[in-house]
Amino acid sequence: MDNLMLNNKIYLEGICVSGLEFSHEMYGEGFYVFKLGVNRLSDVKDVLPITISERLLTEIDIKAGDELVIEGQLRSYNKFIDGGNRLILTVFARDVYPCIEKSKNPNQIFLNGYICKEPVYRTTPFGREIADILLAVNRPYNKSDYIPTISWGRNSRFCKTLNVGDNICVWGRLQSRKYQKKIGENEVISKTAYEVSISKLEFEDENSPSQQAEDPFAEQVKENDIASE
């Protein structure tokens, strides 16, 4: 189970942009949701969904405008919407605390999973290469999270060599993307998609899965230790 906890790790620094809203209760434990705005290097901000247990809220009062650090996992679940199942993504918080000292990289994610759909490679009208991969990431109790990922350039070309069932590791960031969906002849609605933007990917090294999972976060952990002293 410990290795499964290392298969999926996300670290976010951002500003709470919405108040807490009750989501659901499971086995007597209540869960709340809110949105976290995380800056990119550009002026764009990713607005990401966070799910948090009431048990993490006993020592922190989360409200809009708070600068927070979220550590946890990226989870998926199916929700019946408009007559069909839709894959919903959320960041499941395992720890939350005030952001005292900002790091160089406020949005980091590591995933170790299996390709569960044939990778889709394409080029844009401007010649930009893109590849989409749906990654199945195992978690305890025989469950899996299905995470959409996107890569560009040489990473996308590498994706053309991958097959369903391949075990790969990816590093990157979680991003939000708005798009328009046509629901009638004259009606269009705005929607938001979430996906992992890949900065690095490679085949899983079975000899050192734990080390691969820790590496992208090693510098950040050190910064947090210093800040807490």
N, C-alpha and C positions, 0 to 999 in steps of 0.2 A: 504493500500500500504506500510505503514511503516514496518509492520510485514513481508511482503514479501521481503523487502530489507534486513531483518535480517536472512532470511532463507538460505542465501548463502553468506558467507564471507570468503575471503582469504587474507592472509598477507604473503608477500615474501620479503626476502632480498637476493640480489645477484648481479652479475656482468653482464652488458650488453655484450653479445657475438656476436652481429650483429648490423649493422646499421639499421636505420629506413627505412621501405619500404612501399610505399603507398598501401593500401588494397582496400578501396572502399569509396564511398560517399553515405550518407543517409540524406535526407531532408536538403541538403546544407551543411552538416557537414562531413568533411573528417576524415578518420580513417587510422592509420598506424599500422604496426606490427613489432615486433622485438623479439629476443630470450634472455631470462634471464637465466644465469647459477646459480643455487642454490645448495650450498654444503650440503651434508648429513653428519652424524657423521662419516661415513667411508670416504674413498678417492673418492667415487663415487659422481658425480655431475649430478643433474637433469637439463636438458636444456628445458625450458618451454616457450611456445608461449604466447606473450603478445599483446593485441590489445589496442590501445590508441587513444583517440580523439585528433584532432589538437588543440582543445581548452585547453587541458592540457599542450600543448607544448609551450605556449606563454611565460612561465616564466622559462622553463628548456630546455637546449639543450642536448638531449640524443645522446650519441655516444658510440661506442664499447670501453669497458674498464671502463666505469662509474659504480660505486657502487651505487645501487638504492634500494629504498623501494617501493614496489607496494602494494597498498590496493585496493581491488575490489571484483569481483565475478567470479566464474568459469562458463563460458557459453558454450553452444553447438549449432551446427547448421548442417543441412544436406547439403552436397556438392556432385554434380554429378561427379563422377570420374570413368574412365575406364568402362563405361557402367552401372554403378549402383550408388545408393546413399551411401554415407559414412558419419558417424558421426564424426564431427570435433570439437575438444575442444580448447578453448582459454581462457586465463585470461583477462577479461575485466577490465581495470584499471579505478578506480574512483579517485584515487589520486596517485601521484608519486613525490618522493622527494629524495635528496641525502641521502645515508646511512652514517650517521655521527658516530653513536655508535651501534655496532652489539649486537644483543640479543642472548639468549641461544637457541632460536628456530626460525630459519629463514624461516620456511615453515609451515604455519598453515592454516587449512581450517575447516570450520564448515558448515554442510549442514543439512537442515531439509526438508525431502521429503518423497515420497511414492514409495514403491517397485512396479515396473511396469513389471517385468519379474520374473518367478520362480527362486529363488536363486539356484546357481549351486555349490554344495559342492563336493570336490574331495580330493584325497591324492596323493602326489608325490611318485615316486618309492622309495624315502628315508623315506616315512612315514609322510611327512609334510602335515598338514591339511590346505586347502585353500577353500575359498568361494568367489564367484563373485556375486555382486548385481548390478542391473541397477536401479538407483534412479532417479525419476522424481521430480524435484525441481521447484515449481511454482515461477513465477515472474510476475510483473505487466502486464496489458493489455492481460490477458488470455493466456499467453505464459508459456512454461515450458522448462527447461534445463534437458537433459538426461545425467546423470553422471555415468560412470562405476566406481565401487569401488571393492576393493579386501581386504580380511581380512585373518588372520592366527590364528592357535591355537584355544583357547577357544572361541575367537570371531567368528571364522568360524563355530564352533559347534553350537553356538547360532543362527547363520544364518539359520541353518537347521530347526529351529522352526518358521521362518518367512514365511509370505504368501504375495501373490500379493495384494496390497492395503494397507498393513500395513504402518503406519506413524512412521518413525524413525528419530532419530538425530544421526549424525556421526561426529566424530572429527578425524583429521589425517593430512596427507600431500599430496600434489600433486606430483606424480612422473612420470618420463619418462622411457620408457622401449624399448630397441631395439629388433627387432626380424627379422627372415628371412622368406620371402614369396616366394614360388615357383610359377613362372608364366609360366613355360614351362618345357619340359623334362630335359633341361640342363641349365635353367636360373633361378637364384635366386636373389632377390633384398632385400636390407635392408630397413626396415621401422621402424617407431617410434610410439609407443602407449602411451597414457596418461591415467592415472587412479588415483583415490584417494586411498591411502593406509590407511586403518582404524586403529586407535589406540584405539578408544572407540566408542561404539554405544549403544543406548538404545531407548526404546519406547518414543515417544513424550509425554511430560507432558503438557497437554492443559492449565494448570493453570499458567504456567510461561514460555511461549516460548521465550519471549524477554530476560529473564535472562539466559536461557540456551545458547542463541546465543551469549551473551556478555561474558560469563565466560571465554572461551578459550583465549580471546584477552585482558582481563582486565589488566594483568601484562604488556603486550606489550604496551598498550595505556599509562600506567603510565610512562614507559621508554621513550616513544616518547615525552610526555609532559615535562619530565625533560630535555631531550636533546635539546628541542626547547627554553628553558628559557635562 
